[in-house]
Amino acid sequence: MFGIVRPCSHRLGESLKTAWMAHLCGLCLALRRDHGQFARVVTNYDGLLVSVLTEAQIGPSADGRRTAGPCALRGMRTASVAQGEGARLAAAVSLVLAAAKVRDHVADGDGLLARRPVAAAARRVAAGWGRAGAHSGAAVGFDTGVLVDAVERQIGLETLAGHGTAILTVTEPTETATAAAFAHTATLAGRPGNATALAEAGRLFGRLAHLLDAVEDQHADAASGAWNPLTATGTSRAEARRLADDAVHGIRLALREAEFADGKLVHLLLVHELGRSVDRAFGTSSCGHPPEASFGPPPGPHAPGAPGHPYGDPFGGQPPRPDKRGFWAGCAAALGLCCTCKVCCADEFEGPWSRKRREGACATCDCNCDWSCCEACQCCECCECCSCCDCGL
């Protein structure tokens, strides 16, 4: 799972969390249906934005949802998932961009890809994903050639870029690719008037994604000797932050020019969450979660208190240490925790091996979870483009 838009479930609220998961699962299942089980590994958070944008312009409809069977990642529960052309376009874009990502890692010789047999296998997988993405894109009238061309130009620009090269020269291919994908959602939704505004939003989103990826990888790239756009062009992190903030503001303005049948989820993801993505990348996140806490247990043990008492043992005694599980029993318990989503959603859960009480990933979130006003904006941080009780764009 990769992508810069990773919203906290507390900030989504129940109905928007359900909608977000519907698009995430819809993308995953569209990949499986059209391209097989292995293609599901390219499911990513940013790709589902294409599906979200398409549905936001059309509006909710019975035809846009179907009931999917039980899945281990949903705790073996059924769910209503997105379907249709938006999900297929998201699948096509995800496949092509994942293919590009694999080729990029092969070119850099990252990890096991430095070995020739592994690199050759990865190239074959990437080529297959590229062809599959082109096929899915053609089915919904989208020419993925613009994405492929962007990837090829990206390689050339990185080869020529040096100290003093404008960072926006390097981000241009990504901007062009995402602009085309965002604009095509207007075609799928039957709202051609939105194409220009969404192309601008997509262009800035591509810029932002490229910048944040560079910021997050800069130290690791320096350690491994991999190419990094900020280091190669001599762009300071302060300048990268300025460009990122400008992109977030530009996306907000562009979305004002588009018409949506139901734009709440789009607004939350592309206005509120993008700002948080920038904070997270630059280490200024205001959320109470550690990085990636939504997808695993919090680091470090939490001292258990007395049963049923919020402040521990009132008599100062120490609770008995629970017996640890063995390796295989712990593995089974860990699988059960993941399948029932307790690690992410429960206030507390029992550690699979230590059997100590641990807090769920969202238990200590300092997000404002009062959704009495509306689910798409928080009254304490309303931006100028939405009021507390009217989250229309």
N, C-alpha and C positions, 0 to 999 in steps of 0.2 A: 504494500500500500504506500504510494507516494503522492505528494501533492501538498500545496501550501494552505488549503482551506480545510482545517480540521476543527470543526466546532465542538464545544463542550455541550454535553447533553443537557446540563442545567440551563444553559442559555437558550437552547432551542425551544424548550417547553414541550409538552406532550404531542400536540398536533403537528408542529413543525419537525419534531424529531421523527415522527412517523412518516412524514412526507420525505424527509431527507433520506431515511433508511429505505423508503420505497424506490427512490432513484438509485441509491447505491446497489441495492439488491437487483434492481432492474438491469443495470449495466452489467453486473456479474452474470446474470442469467442470459442476457442477450449474447454475451461472449460465448457462453457454454452452448447455447442453442445453435449458433451459426458457425462456431469454430472449434468446438470440442472442449473437454474439461480443462486441458492445460492452458487454454487461452484465458482462463479466469484469473491467472496470476497477474495480468496486466490491469486488473481493476484498480482504479485510483480515484482519489478524492476530487481532483480537478476535472477529470473527464466527465464526471457526473453533472458538472455545471451545465454542460451542453443539453443534457436531458432536462435539467431544472428550467433552463431558459426557454426551451421549447414548450413545455407544459405551462409555464407562467404566462406565455402569450396566448395560448389556446384556452386555458382555463381548465379546471378539474372536470373530468368526464368519466363515465363508466367505461368507455372504450380505452381510456388511458391507463387502466389498472387491471390486473388479474391476480388471482390468488395463487401464490406459489406454495409448493409443498414444504414439509419440515426441512430445516437446514441446521447443521451442528453449530454454525456461527450465529444462529438466532435462538440457541437453546432448544433446538428441535421443535420449533414452533412454525406454524404456517404464517404467511404475511401477505398483505396486499402490496404488489410491486408494480413499478412503472413498466409500460410496454409501448411499442409503437416506434415511429420514425425517430423520435428524440433519443430513445435508448439505443437504437441502431447507429445513429450518427455518433453518439458518445462512444460506442464500441469501436467504430471505425477509427475515430481520432485516437482513442487509447491504444489501439493496436499499432498504428503508424508511429506514434510518439514513443511507445515502448520499444519498438524496433530500433528507432533512432538512438534511444538511451542505451540499448545493448551494444549497438555498433560503437557508440562513443566510449563505453567502458572497454570494449575490445581494443579500440585504437589507443587508449591510455594504458592498456595492459594491467588493469586493476585486478588484484587478488589472483584467483585461479585462472582468470582470463589471460594471464601472462603466459600460460602454457599453450602451446600450439594446438594440441588436440581439443582442448576445451574451447579455445578461441574459434576453431573451425566449426565446432558444434554450435556455438553461440551465433556465429554468422548465419548458419543455416536456419536456426530458429528465428532470427531477426528477419531474414528474407521471407520466410513463411508468414510471419506476422504482417510484413509490409504488403504482401499479396492479398492476404485476408482482409486487411484494412481497406485496400483499394476496392475489393469486391463489395464489402459492406457499404462503403461510401457511395459507389455507383448505384447501389440499390435504393438509396435515398436522394440521388441526384447531386451528390457532392463529389467533386473531383479531388481526390487526395494527392494529386500531382503537386498542388501548391504546398502541401506539407513536405513531400519528398524533396521538392526543389529547395524549400527552406532549410532542410537538413543538410543538403549538399552545399548550399551556400555558406551555412554555418561553419562547416569544416574548412572551407577556403578562407573565410574571414579570420578564423582562429589561427590559421597558419600565418597569415599576413600581419595580424595585430601585434603591436608592440607598445612599449612605454610611450605614452602620449596619445595613443589612439583613443578616440572618444568611445566611452563604454556603450553609448547608444548605437554605435556602428555594429558592435558585436551582438547586441540584443535584437537588432532589426529582423533577422530571419524568424526568431521566435514570435515576435510581435506580428509579423505578417501571417504566420500559420494560425495563431489563435484568433486573429481578426477574421480570417476566412471562416473558421469554424463557428464563431459566435454569430457572424452575419448570416450564415446559412440557416440558423434556427429561425430567423424571420421568414425565410422562404418556406420552411416546413410548416410553420404556424399560420401561413397565409397572411402575414403582416409585412409586406415588402417595405412599408414606410419605416419600419424599425431597423432596417439593414444598416444604414449609415451609423446610427447611434450605437448599435451593438458591435459593429466593426471597430469603432473607436474604443469601446469598453474592452473588447477582445485584444486590441493592440496594446493597450495599457496593462491588461492582465498578463499578457505574454512578457512584457517588459518586467513587471513585478516578479513573476515566477522566475525569470532568469536571474534577476538581481538577488532575490532571497536565496536561491539555490547556491549562488556564488558566495554569498555571505556565510551561509551555514557550512559550506565545504572548504572555506578558505584555509583554515588551520590544518585540516586533514590533508588537503591538496599540497600544502607547503611541506608537510612531513613526508608525503609519499613522492613528491616531485611531479605531481600531476598538474596539468594546465588549469589555471583559474583565471577568469576574465578580469577580476579586480586586480589581482597581482600582476598579470601580464600587461595591463594597460596603465598601471600605476594609479588606479582610482582609489581614493581614500574611502573608508567606511562612512565617514561623515557625508561625502558626496553621494555615496550609494543610498544612504538613509534619506537624503533630500530628494533624490529621484524616486525612491520608493513612496515617500509620503505624497509627492506630487502625483504619482500614478494612482494612488488610492483616491485622492481628491478628484482626479480626472474621471475615474470610473464612476464615481458618485454623480458627477455632472452629466456624463453621457447617459446614464440610466434614467435621468430625469426626462430626457428627450424621447425615450421609448414608451410605448403604450403596452400595458400588461393587463390581462384579465384578472390575474391574482399574483401580485408581485411580492408578497410577504417573504417567502423563502429566498427569492433572489435578492431582496433588499438586505436581509439578515446576512446572507453569505457574502455578497459582493460589496457591502458597505460596512457593516459592523465587523464581520469576521476578518476581512482583509487587513483592517487596521491592527487587529490582534496578531495576525500572522506576521506583520512587520515588527511589532513589539517582540514577539517570540524569537524571530530570527536575529534581532539585534540585542537580545538579552534584556529587554525592558518589559517583559510580559507582566501583566497585572493579575493574571489568573493564579489561583492558589495551587494549581497542579504543577508538579515537575514535568519536564518535557516528556511527551508520549505517555503521560500517566493514565490516559483514558484507555490504553491498550495493554496494561499490565499492572501488577501490584505495586504499591508505593515502596520505594527503597527503604530498607532498614526495618527492624522490628518495632512494633508498638507494644508497650507494656500493658498487659491485660489488667483490668480492674476486677473488683469483686462482682460476682454474678448479680445483675439487676441493679447495681449501684453506679450512678454516673460518675462518681468521684473516687472510685476504688473502695478498698476495704475501710470502713469507717473506724475500725478498731486497730488499724495499723498492721495487721497480719499480712503475710504474703500468700497469695493464692497458690495452690499446688501446681507444679510444672506439669503440663500435659505430656503424655507419652508421645514420642515422635513416631511417625509412620516410617515403615521401610521404604526403600526406593520404589519398588513396583506399586505398592499401595499408594504412595504419594503421587506417582504418575497418574494412576487411576483417579485419585481425588482432584488433581490439577485439571484433568480432562473434564471431569464433572463440573468444576468451577467455570471453566471456559464455556462449556455447552449451556450452562444455565445463566451466563452473563453476570454471576455474582461478583466477580472481580471488578467489573466496571460499575455495576448499578447498585449493589447492596451497600447498606451503611457499614456493615461488618461482615467478614467471612473468616473461616478458619483456614490458616495456612496449610497447604496440602501435605507438606512434610513435617513442619515444626508443630502444627496444630495450635499455634498461637493465634489469638484474635488479631485480625488486621482490619484496617479501615478500607472501604471500597474506594475506588479511584476518584469518585465524585463526592465522597463524604465530607471532605474539608474544603470544598470549592468556595472561594470567597466571591463568586459571581453573585450578582443581584438576581435572585430567583423569584422575585415577586412578579408574577405574570398577570396580576389582577387588571392591569391597564390594557395590555395587549401582548401578544407573544413575539412580536418581531422587533420591539425596541424596548430599552430599559429607560425608565423615566429619569434616572439620575444621569444619563449620558446621551440624551436625545441629540441627534445631529440636526443641522439646519434644514435637512430635507425630509424630516418626518416629525410629526407631533406625537405626543404620548398616546393618543387614542385614535390616530389615523395614520396607519403605516403605508398608505399608498405612496407611490413615487410621483 
